[in-house]
Structure formats: C-alpha cells, structure tokens
C-alpha cells in the first residue's frame, strides 16, 4: 500500500463539487417542501370553501392564537357578509377577491 497525497488544487475542486451537491440537495428539499405546503393550503382552502361557517371559525381561531401570544398586534376582522352588504348599499359591484 502506498500513501497517496491528493494535490491541494484537486482537494479544493472536490470540496467545491461536494458543496455544490449539498446546495443542490438543499434546494430540491426546500422546493419539495414548498410544493407540499402549497398542495395542503389548496386542500384547506377547498375544504373551508365547502363548509359555510368554516372561514368564520378559522378567523376566531386566529384571534385566539394572537391573544395567547401577548403581542401588540391589533386586528379588526369583519365578516365578509358585512362587506358584501356595504357594497350593495353603496351600489358597487362585488370585488373579485370576494
């Protein structure tokens, strides 16, 4: 057996390649996570959209979570129905975000 020394330039090239491979894996894992999160959010939106009171319950849950955190954020939430009624009274067409 012989002790073989790898030249320093070759060691740096190997290290750069290994780092590039690690970065590639990290990007792929992050992208897969983002994809899964987007799918779950789409499923949740569909589920909330099919249940009449689900969105209001989700709003109340969010307020409860904010209250537990003891931060100074103030959120004023209005039911969507109230916004629709105000738009009808004002004679405005419904917005596309509704």
C-alpha positions as CSV (number, residue, x, y, z in Angstrom):
1,X,0.0,0.0,0.0
2,X,1.1,3.4,-0.8
3,X,0.2,6.7,0.8
4,X,-1.1,9.0,-1.9
5,X,-1.4,12.7,-1.4
6,X,-4.0,14.5,-3.4
7,X,-2.8,17.8,-4.7
8,X,-4.3,20.9,-2.9
9,X,-5.9,22.1,-6.1
10,X,-7.6,18.8,-6.6
11,X,-8.8,18.9,-2.9
12,X,-10.3,22.3,-3.5
13,X,-12.1,21.1,-6.6
14,X,-13.5,18.1,-4.8
15,X,-14.7,20.3,-1.9
16,X,-16.4,22.7,-4.3
17,X,-18.1,19.9,-6.1
18,X,-19.3,18.4,-2.7
19,X,-20.6,21.8,-1.7
20,X,-22.5,22.2,-5.0
21,X,-24.1,18.8,-4.5
22,X,-25.1,19.7,-0.9
23,X,-26.6,23.0,-2.1
24,X,-28.5,21.2,-4.9
25,X,-30.0,18.7,-2.4
26,X,-31.0,21.6,-0.1
27,X,-32.7,23.4,-2.9
28,X,-34.6,20.3,-4.0
29,X,-35.7,19.5,-0.5
30,X,-36.9,23.1,0.0
31,X,-38.8,23.1,-3.3
32,X,-40.5,19.8,-2.4
33,X,-41.5,21.3,0.9
34,X,-42.9,24.4,-0.7
35,X,-44.8,22.2,-3.2
36,X,-46.3,20.1,-0.4
37,X,-47.2,23.2,1.6
38,X,-49.0,24.7,-1.5
39,X,-50.9,21.5,-2.0
40,X,-52.0,21.4,1.6
41,X,-53.1,25.0,1.5
42,X,-55.1,24.4,-1.6
43,X,-56.8,21.4,0.0
44,X,-57.5,23.5,3.1
45,X,-59.0,26.3,1.0
46,X,-61.2,23.9,-0.8
47,X,-62.4,22.4,2.5
48,X,-63.0,25.7,4.1
49,X,-64.9,26.9,1.0
50,X,-67.3,24.0,1.1
51,X,-68.3,24.4,4.8
52,X,-70.4,27.5,5.4
53,X,-69.1,28.6,8.8
54,X,-65.6,27.2,8.5
55,X,-64.0,30.5,7.5
56,X,-65.5,32.4,10.4
57,X,-64.4,29.6,12.8
58,X,-60.9,29.9,11.3
59,X,-60.9,33.7,11.9
60,X,-61.9,33.2,15.5
61,X,-59.2,30.6,16.0
62,X,-56.6,33.0,14.6
63,X,-57.8,35.7,17.0
64,X,-57.5,33.2,19.9
65,X,-53.9,32.4,18.8
66,X,-53.0,36.0,18.6
67,X,-54.4,36.7,22.0
68,X,-52.2,33.9,23.5
69,X,-49.0,35.5,22.1
70,X,-49.5,38.7,24.1
71,X,-48.2,40.9,21.3
72,X,-49.3,44.4,20.4
73,X,-50.8,43.5,17.1
74,X,-54.4,44.6,16.7
75,X,-56.6,43.0,14.1
76,X,-60.1,44.2,13.2
77,X,-61.9,41.5,11.3
78,X,-65.3,41.9,9.7
79,X,-67.5,39.2,8.4
80,X,-67.4,39.0,4.6
81,X,-71.2,39.3,4.6
82,X,-71.0,42.8,6.1
83,X,-68.6,43.9,3.3
84,X,-71.0,42.5,0.7
85,X,-73.9,44.3,2.3
86,X,-72.0,47.6,2.4
87,X,-71.1,47.2,-1.3
88,X,-74.7,46.6,-2.2
89,X,-75.9,49.6,-0.3
90,X,-73.2,51.7,-2.0
91,X,-74.2,50.3,-5.4
92,X,-70.7,48.9,-6.0
93,X,-70.2,45.7,-7.9
94,X,-68.6,42.9,-5.8
95,X,-64.8,42.8,-5.9
96,X,-63.1,39.7,-7.4
97,X,-61.4,39.0,-4.1
98,X,-64.7,38.2,-2.5
